[in-house]
Amino acid sequence: MNYSSLDGFTNLHVGQVTAESFFCEVITSASNSKSYFVNNLPFRRKEYSSQQTCLIAVTVLLEAEKIFPGHGPKGFNEREIKNETAMNMVKVFIKGQEDKELSSFLRYYPTRIKNVGIDGVFDRQTIFDFKDGCNQPQVAQFVAKELVRKFGRKIGKVVFSCVPASSQERNETRNKAFSALVCQLSGAIDGFSHVKVNGERSAVHGTKMKKEVRAKRLEESNTIEVDASFFKNKIVCVWDDVVTTGTSFCAYAAQLESVGAHVTNGIFLGKTSYRYVPTY
């Protein structure tokens, strides 16, 4: 590491931990050098407009080391795995879907929720980055591991299908490559090409609205077409990035089941929570 890239902040220490533990380089408007997290964390590169914000960022990350001794900030790395076969998953309950196994990798705390710990902040950023397409390969690896853990040798008969985004263009950008990679790594069947989105609706995640309004929003000017002959009698695991009320999942699962699919599982990157639950 080139310490000069930190523009004078290389003497920042907390015990034996230094900025090198978290950064390869740091971007500032003055030096135009680059910065990104290490330890294979699925966080995109961070850009800082001044040396002051750079210092704040380094300080926060060093404080994270106090909370997670010997590790970088929370993310999809080896410490997220209890052992080689089991992960720290959050149980998800959706009314009317009790016959399905539903779980989430992370808890998602909306930005309006205050007093959230550093672990919650980094979980939120992981979800934002996934939506922006910045960490999909890392997330895909963990989804593939979870699929293999759940289905074992039967994985070759399981269809992996993403809840479609709000338009065909967004759906392809967000889900096409991700779904293909998950299936390549796990051996599951890729169901992406057998689902088509007609029309466009406004997004429902990240906005506060009543359940009935959310359900209506999902139906506005948007039609999802599924290949009935492909999904009939298939075991399906549905993926969605964030689950809040479960309206999106329920609507999509019901449509798949209406053509004869057996939706047995749902996996989510984040489960919306309004009360902070520490994970350390």
N, C-alpha and C positions, 0 to 999 in steps of 0.2 A: 504493500500500500504506500502511496505517495502522500506523506503527511502534509505536504504543502498544499494539497488539494482541499484541506479543511480550513484554509485561510486563517490560521492563527488559533484555531480552537483545539489543537491536538493535545493540549495539556489538561483537558478535561478528564478527570478520573473519578470513579467510585470504587474504592477498594482496588482490586486488581483488574477491574473492567475498564476498558477504554473505548473510545469511539470506533476503533478498528473492529470491535466485536460486532458492530451493526452496519457499518458503512464501508463500501469500497471507495467511493468518492462522494463529494457533495456538490450539487449545482448551486451556484450563486450568480447573481447578475454581474458581479465584478470579475470572477474568474472564468465563468462559463464552463466549469468542470462538471463532471457527471456524478450522479448519486443513485444507488439502488440498494435495497436490503439484501443481505446475504443469508446463508443457511437455508437456501431453497424456499424461502417464504414466498407465497403467492401475492406479493404486493408489487404494484407498479412502481416505477421510479418516481421519486419525489423531487419537485423543483421548488426552490426557495428564492424569493425575490430579494433577499438581503442577508447580510451576515447575521443580523439579529435573529431572524426566523430560523436560520441554520442552527444557531446556538440553542434555541428553544427546542428544536427537533432532536438534536443530539442529547440534550438534557433529559427529555422525556424518555428516550430510548434507554438511557442509562438508569433511570428510575425503574424502568420495566425489569431490568436485571435484578433489582432488589426483590421484586415480587416473584420473579421466576428465576431463582438462582441457577446459574449454569446453562441458561437457555436464552435465546433471543425472544422477541415478543411472540405472542400467541399466533399460530398459523398452522398450515398443513405441513408439519414436519414430523419427525419420528416421535417426539414427545406427545403427540396427539394419539399415539397408539399404545394401549395398555400392554398388549403383547402382539405377537405376529398376526393374530387372527381377529382380535377384538378392538373396536374403536370406541372412543367416547361419543356416543350418540345420544341425542336428546329425543325422548319419546314425544310423539305428536298425537293428539286426540282430535278427531273431527267427528262431530255428531253425524250419525248415519253411516259412518265408515268403519264401524267397530270390527268388521270381518277382515279388515286389511291391516297389514303390519306397516305402520307409518313411523318414520324417524327422520331426524335432522342432524346435520353435522354441527351447526352453530346456533346460538341464540342471536336474533337480530333485534337491536334496540334502535328504534327510530331516533332521528337526530333531536327530536323535541324532548326525549327522555334524558334528564340531567342526572348528575352524580353516578355516571357509569364508569366502572374501572377501566384500566388500560386494556385488559383482556377483551372487554366489551367493545371498546373503541376499535381495536384491531380486527375483531370479528366483523364489525360493521364495514370496515374498509375492505376486508376480504370479499364481502358480498358486493359492494359497490364496484370493486375491480373486476369481479366476475361478469357483472352486467355490462361493463365497458370492454370485455374481452381481453383483459390484461393477464389473467391467471388461469385460463381454461385448461392448459395441459396439466398443471398441478392438481386442480380440482378433479379432472378426469381420472387421474391415477387413484385418488382416494375413493371416487365413486365406483370405479372398477373393482377395487379391493373389497368394498362393501358388497357389491353384487355377487362376487365369488364366495364371500363368507356366507351370504344368505342362501344362495342356491346350489353351491357346490358343483357336482358333476352335471346337474340339470341346467346349468347356465346356458348351454347351447340351444335350449328350447325356449328360452325366455326372451321376450321382446322388450327392449329398452325404448321408451317413448317419452319425449319431452312435452310438457304442456306448451302448446303453441303460443308464441308471442303475439302482440297486438296487430301485426300485419305480416304478410308473407316475406317482405324484405327484412324486417326485424327478426322474424323467425329464422331465416336462413343465416343471418349474421350471427345471431346468438347461439343457435342450436345445431346447425348442420355439421360443422367441423367437430364440435364438442361431442355430439352423439356418436359420430363415426369413431372418434378416438376412444371413447368409453367402451364401445363394442369391440374395437380392435384389441384393447387391453384385457377385456374380460371374457370375450368369446360369446357375448350376448348377440342377439339379432337386432340390427339397427332398424327402427321403425320410422325414422325421420321422413324418408321419401314417400311414405304411404299416408302422409297427412298433409293437407293443403289448407292455407288460410285465404279466404276471399274477403275483400273489404278491409276496413281498418277501424279500430276503436282506440280510445284514449287509454293510457296505462292506469292500472288500479293500485299498484304497489307504490308506497312512498307518499300516499295521500290519505288523509283521514276522512272516512265516509262510513255511513251506516251500511249494515250488511245487505239490506234490500236494495240500496242504491248501487252498491258494488255489483250485485247480481245483475241488475239492469244494465250497468255499464259494460259488463262482459258480453251482453247480447247485442249491443248497439252496432249496427252496420258491420257486423262481423259474422262470417259463417265458416265453421271448421268442417272440412270434408275429410272423412277417414275411409280408407280402402277396406270395405267390409269383407271382401274375400280374403284379404291378407290377415286381418285381425281375428277372424272367426276361429274360435277354439284355441287361441293362443294365450299363454300365460304372459301377462304384461306387468312390467314395473314402470311406474310413472315417475318422472323427474320434474321438479320445479325449483326455481332458485329461492323463492321466499314463500312461506305459507303463513297467512294471517288468520282469516276466518275459515279457509279451506274451500271457499266458493269456486275458485278456478279449478282446483283439483277435483271437486265433486262433479262439476259440469263436464269436465273432460273424461273422467272415469266413467260417468254415466253414459256418455256418448259411445265410448269404446265397448262398454258392456251391452249396449243396445244392438250392436252388430255381432255379438257372440263372444267377445273377448273375456278373459278371466283376469281382471285386475286384482292382483294379490298384494302388491306392495307399492308404497310411495316413499321416495327419498327426496329430501329437500336440503338445500345448502343452508338456509337459515329459517328459524321459527321465530316469528315476531313475538317479542316479550315486552311488557310494559313495566316490569319490576326487575331490577337488576339482581342477578344471581351470580356471585363470584365463581370462577371455575378453577381457582388455585387454592 
